[in-house]
Amino acid sequence: MNRLLYTLLFHLGLPLVAVRLALRARKASAYASRIGERFSFDLPPLKPGGIWVHAVSVGESIAAAPMIRELMTRHPDLPITITCMTPTGSERIQAMFGGAEYQGRVQHCYLGYDLPWVAARFLDRAQPRLAVIMETELWPNHINQCAKRGIPVALANARLSERSARGYARFSRLTAPMLAQMSLIAAQTPVEAARFISLGAREACVEVTGSIKFDLTIDPALLERAHALRTEWAALERPLWIAASTHEGEDEQIITAHRRLLQQWPDALLILVPRHPERFNAVFEQIKAAGLQVQRRSTDELVTAEHQVLLGDTMGELLFLYALADVAFVGGSLVANGGHNLLEPAALSKPVLSGPHLFNFLEIANQLREAGALLEVSNADQLAQQVAQLWRTPQQADAMRASGLSVMRANQGALQRLLAGLERCLKAG
């Protein structure tokens, strides 16, 4: 398939896109709003001539934040346009960059669908000097429209699993020309860099910079707030664990594991944080149906001794909720979703657990596993056993904490390497 055929099929598939939006809107009403932006209509006022950063959803937005702030410091005269594709990503962007200090400097909208006329309309409005795409959100028509205008395109924090590479290879007539138009591919690992080159990226434009997620810094005030809240809950001595970014099919296993832990530790507290807001109510009902006493974080009411579960049903608080816990399980991994960011709890000095499905974070998982900072489980029984083991043996938990921090420190510096590449692109653009 070449780009012409891809574009034709995309146009023919627009009715299916509309159906998909409607179905999503039934679960999350925000999908029914701002439809015009998805076709580059009804865009907010955009100052032209700056840097465009695309982060598809929440995780990529959080990963991009330090890079964006550094770009703002280095180029105070350039506006930053941040785009995403999901309501949750939009909420996170607005939470991070909606403050008064960012007014007039950071602008935000949805990125339109990957059709030539949609991409052209957006680029004619934004007129960026540089386009920065986070991780692997590759859109042939947007990239081609940038190339036609002489706009350098950088793929930042680029990752490409073996499975994804096989998928791209099946459409080489579409993929190879697109990758050849990229000005910079800042890959996380040498293996991923080689995959991009084998698919058609120019070798001179591919660099191994590492993962900028290792450059996460923790504000000491966050830890102080977490300690203060546990004190307010009278929960400093309670065994407390978190299961974060969970997906459908995982929550039942988490709840089962927690019920087993309660048999040994009747005062144990679980913080359960579903990945997607549209599932908050359903998971709340699951917890109640299991006979557990649950408090919702969104109510801002105290967790008391009678509560066995805190449902993390707020946005933008994941790091804070991690900071509250003694042990952290990272979801999207007991089901075949590929996992989520293991480094956030590691940076907060938490022993990290996950399921076996980590294909989106293989290199990071390997490093944490080899250092002894990650334990993997396959079901509710194993999860309960490992959490119990860490509570029973503080020495093991302490060793995992130290190992996780050691891995973080050993891999830092990716952000500065990435920024150096972006500076070269800006000068060349």
N, C-alpha and C positions, 0 to 999 in steps of 0.2 A: 504494500500500500504506500503510495506517495502522498504528498501534502494535499494535492488537488482532490484525490479520492477521499482522503480523510475529511477535508472540508465539506465535500458534498454529503458524505455520510452524516457528519455532524448536523448539517442543515436538515437533513431528512429525519434525524432523531430528535429534533426540537420538541415535537409533541410528547415524546417519552420524557424529555427533560422537564416539561411542564407537569406531567403526572408525578414524577419523582419529587418535585418541589411541593406539590399538593400533599403527597403522602407524608413528607417530612413535616409539613406545616400542621398536620393533624396531631403530631407528637410534640412539636415545638413551634408555637405560633409565629415566632420571629422569622421563620422561613417564608411567611406570606407577605412580609413587608420588604421594601426597598428592591422590588423586582426590577425596576428600571435600571438600577446600578449594574445588574447582571448582564445588561446589554449596553452598558456605557451611556445610558440615558439618565437624566435626573441626577447627575453627579454633583456633589457639593463643589463650591468654588475651589479651584486648585491653583496654587501659585506655580508657575512653570519654572523649568530650569534647574530642578534640584536632583535628588536621589530618590528613586523608586525602590521600595523594599516590599517583596511579596512573601507573606508567611501564611500558608494555607489555613491553619487553624490555631488552636490554643498553644500546643506544644512548640510549634515553630515560632509563634509570636513571642513566647517567653524566651526561647533561645536567642531570638534576634535582638531582644531589648538591650543587652550590653553593647552590641555592635552599633545599634542605632544611636545610643547615647554617646558613644565614642565618636561616631561620625558627626554628630551635632557639635561636639567640642572642637573637632578638627576643622569643621566647615560651618561656622556660625552663620554664614551668608546664604547657605543652601537650604531650601525647604526639603523636608523629608515626607514623601508620600508613602503611606503603609497600606497595603491591600491584603485582603484575606478572602476566604470563600464561605465561612460559616458564621452564624450568629454568635456562637460562643467565642470564636476568634475575635470577632468585632468587639464584643464586650470586654475581652481581655485587653485589646489594644487601647480602647477608650479608657479603661481603668488605669493603664500604665502611662498613657500619654495625653490624657484629657485634662490635666491640671493647667492652672493659669500659666505656669512657667513654660509650657509647651505651645501656648496659643500663638498662632502665626508662624510656627516653625514645623509643627507636625500636622499633617492632614491625612484623613483616612476615608476610604470607601471600599466597597466590594470590588474585586477584579471581575470583569465581564467574562462571559464564556469565550472559549478559544475559537472565535470566528474572525476572519480577516477584518471585516468592517467594524466589529466590536473592538478589536485590539487597536485598530487605527484611530477610532474615535477617542479611546482612552489616551493613547499616546499623543494625539494632537492637543488634548487638553493639558496633560501633565508635562509633556515635553522634557522628560528627564535627561540629565547628562549621563546617568548611569542607572542600570537596572540590576538589582540584586535579588536573586531568587533563593529562598531558603530550602536546603536539603535536596529534594528530588521532585519538586513540582514543575515539571517540564511541559510547556505548552508550545507546540510547533508554530502556530500562527502568531502568537505574541512574540516569540523569539524572532521569527522571520520579519515581522513588522519593525522590530527594533533594529535588525540588521539593515533593512531598507533605509532607515533614517540615520544610520551610523551611530546608534546608541550601543555602547558596550554592554554586554550581558554577563554577569558573574553568577555562578552557582556556588552559594556559600554553605559551608558545613556539609558538603555533598556526601550523600551516602547512596550506595547501590548494592542491594543484596544480590546473591547469586540468582535467586528466583526472579527478581525484577530484571536483572540483566538478560536472562533467557527470554523474558517477555519482550523487552525492547528489541532483542536480536531477531525475533520473528517478524518485526516490521522495520527492517534495516533501511529500506528505501525512504522511510519517514524519519527514522531516528538518526541515521548517520548525517544527513545534511543539517538537521537541527543542531546536533552536538558540534558540528564543524563551525557553526555560526557563533558559538560561545567564545567570549574573550578570556574567561577565567573559570576553571572548575577547581575549587578548593576542596579536595577530597579529604575525608577523615582518615583513611588508611591507605597504604600502598596497594593493597589488594583491590580496593574500590577504585583507586586511580587507574590501575591496569584495566579494570572492566570498562571504564569510560573510554579509554583509548581504543580498546578492542572494538567498541561500538561505533567509533568514528570521530571521537574528539581529537583535536589537534594536540599532539604530545607536548608542544611548547606551551600550551595553554592550561595544562593539567599540573597542579601542584598538590603535594601532601602537606596539609596544614594542621591536621589533627581535628579533634572535636572541640568546638567552642563551649560545649556543655561542661567540660572540665574546668572552665574558667569561672564557674559560678562562685560568687562570693556571698557570704552570709552576714547580714547586718546583725551585730551583737544585740541591738534593740529587739530583734525578732525573738531571740532566745530569752531575753528578759521578760518580754510579754508572755511567752509561753509558760515560763516558770511562775509568773504572777497569776495566770489563769488557773494553772493546776493547784496553786495555793488556794485560790478563791473557791475552787471546787472541793477543797480538802482531799485532794487526790495525789499528793506527792508520793504516798506510799502504795497507791493502788497499782497493780500490774496493768499497763496500758499499751495497747498495740494498735496499729493503723493498717487498714487495707485500702489502698488508694488507687484511683483510676480504674475501677473495676468495670467489667462489661457483663452483659447478659450471659447467664450461664456460670458466672463466677460467684455472684452474691450468695446463692444458695450454699455453695461450698464454704464461703467465708462464715456465714451464719452457723452452719453445722460445726465448723472448727471452733467457733467461739463458744457454742453451747457445751462442747466437750471440755474446753478450758475452764468454764465456769464450775464444772464438777470438782476440779482441783483448787481453783482460785475463785471462790464465790463473789469476790469483790472486783474481779477483772472487768476492764472497760475496753470496748472496741470502738474505734473511730472508723466508720465505713463511708468511703467517698466514691460514689459512682462517677464514671468518666463524663457522662453526658447528662445535662440538666433535665432533659425530658424524661429521664428515668428516676428522678428523685422521688416522686410520689409513689411509683410502683415499688421501689426498694423499701420505702418507709412501710408500705403495707406488708411486704414480705417479712420485715423484721417483726412487726406486730403479730403476724400470723404464726411466727415461730415461738410466740409466747415471751418475747424479750421486751423489757422496758426500754423505750427509746426516747431520746431527746433530739430535736432538730436544731442544728447550728443556726439556721436562719432566724429562729425565734430570739436568739441572743439571751436565752434564759440559762440559769446555772445548771450544770450537770450535778446531780446529787448522788448520794449513796445508793438510791433505789434504781438509778439508771444503769443499764448494762451496755447500751450502745448509744453513741453519738453519731447521727447521720450528718455527714458533711455536705449539706445542700446549699452551699454558697459558692460564688465564683471568686477566683483570685486569692484564695486563702490556702492553697495546698501546702506551700512551704511552711506556713504557720501551723497547720494541722500536723504535718510531719514533725515539727519541733516539739509538739505536745507529747509525742509517743516515745516509748522505750524501744520498740521493735517495729520495723516497717516492712509490709508486704506490698509489692508493686504489681498492680493488676495488668489485664490484657495479656496475661501469660499462662493462666490455667486453661484458657481457650486459645484457639489458634489465631490470635490477633497480632502477634509479633512483639508484644511487650510495650512498656513505656519507660520513661527516663529513670534509670536506676541511680543516677548520680545525685539527684536532689536529696534523697535520704542519706546517701553516703557523705555528702558535703555537710550534712547536719549531724554527722557522727552517730548514725543509727545503724545497727545490724540490719542487713538487707536480705529479704527473702523474695522469691519469685517462683512462678510456675516454669515449666520447661520450654514454653513457646516464646523464644526471644530472638527470632530471626531479624527483627528490625534493629537489634542492638548487640549483634554477635560479638564484635570486637570489645565493646565496653564490658559485656557480660563475661567474656573470657578473662579479661584483666582482673575484674573483681573476684571471679571464681578462683583464679590461680593465686591471688593474694590472700584468699581465705576470708574475703569480705562479703561473699554472696552464698546463700544456701538456696538450693532449688528443691521444690516439692511438686508432687503430681496430683494430689487430691487433698480433701479435707482432713483425713487422718494424719497424713504426713505434715500438713501445715500446723495442726494442733500440736503434734509431737515436737516440731522444731521450735515453735514459739515457747512451749513449756520448757524445753531444754535450755533456751536462752534465759528464761526467767529463773530456772533452777541454778544455772552456772554463770554468775555474773562475769567470771574470768573469761569465758568464751565470748560473751557479748562485748566485753571491753576489747578483746583481741580483734574482733570483727570491726569495731569502730575505728581502731587505730589503723587497721589494714585499709579500710575504705578511704580514710583521709590521706594515707600514703599514696594510694593510686591517684587520687585527685591531684595532689601536689606534683607527682611525677609527670603528669600529662598537661600541665598548664602551660600557656603560651600560645595556644592555637588562635586566640582572638587577635593577638598582635600580628601573627603571621598572615591571617586573613586580611586584616586592615592594610597591611603593606601591599598585598595584591590588589585590593580595591583602589588604593591610591594610584597605582600604576594605570589601572583602567580609567580612572578619572582624568589623568594627565593625557592619556591617549585618545580619549573621547572628544 
